[in-house]
Amino acid sequence: MKRLALIGSTGSIGKQVLQVIREIPDAFVIETLAAYGRNRESLISQIREFSPRVVAVRDETTYKELRKLFPHIEILSGEEGLIAVATAASVDMTIVASSGIDALPAVMASIQERKTIALANKESLVAAGELVTTLAKKNHVQILPIDSEHNALFQCLEGRDPSTIKKLILTASGGPLRNKSKEELQKVTLQEVLKHPIWDMGPKITVDSSTLVNKGLEIIEAFWLFGLQAVEIEAVIHPQSLIHGMVEFCDGTILSVMNPPSMLFPIQHVLTFPDRYPSIISGLNFLTNQTLEFLPIDDERFPSIRLAKDVLREGGSMGCFFNGANEALVQRFLSGEIAWYQIVSKLQTLMDKYVVRSCLSLEDILQVDSEARALASEC
């Protein structure tokens, strides 16, 4: 039985993690929970259902309320609480289901304590890929990707000779704006952006999907996650979202992972790895899914992939700057300060002016992130 720490339990991924655990109850126990969002009622329900030993929250009001409701459970708050949840001695696997760089200290601390990492937090690798992967190698810690694309690549790469790998291919649905012209993209509304054709996600990642910055972040994540520096990483539009990732080998063979567009598939794979359990939902029916389309990404309309590859070429602190600036710009769009098309145009302008430096510590990363957000909030 695996003993789990779950960071981000009330978010979309966190709730689906718990859905898998409900369906395979004999395989897992929730030791600790952390929820830093505002969904207080959901967290209370989770605590009652799963009886974790330790719970961490962000705000003082929820902290005080939970202490009254659950006097027998250790309730913590702040960054220290998050780290305590992630590194509890009884935990085998830390599941990082939250988004944003706030989870990075807990990721680093978990690796230091040699916990297996189930990672849905792409920002940790985009902002601090070298630090995270170097520490993981030093401590012999395995990072298992929950993102559907990286999970697909992980399955295709398992047991393969790195010297035989030619290319990694990430697929993208194209987001809610994929069929709009460059002129139409100048006028899109928040309502249009948040209406994703395939995935039900939070507002930030849905905006990132619309700009294809999300796919750019995933290219950077794949670079660090798989450590195949000499291998080309590409992204293609695949509107059906049935193939989630592909690996091309030197002999021309391409392996892929196919399943319906549900995060329950990669979540179950990661939680049960290296074993395989019967799926908790129905798989792909080839008789009803007969069309597979693949389209190139139009750089004129969606330059985010090019920017992500610029990040990899620049190295150093650029990944952290790219991530932090984008997050701030997305928040400005969500609050109505800037237009949709300005997210990437301002991001490119900021990147062009930024002077890359080395990031040797967690403190360096957090400083660059803070600077990026400040600049993106003012431009």
Summary of the structure (lengths in Angstrom):
residues: 379
radius of gyration: 20.2
end to end distance: 50.7
largest distance: 62.7
contacts: 1313
relative contact order: 0.12
helix: 49%
strand: 16%
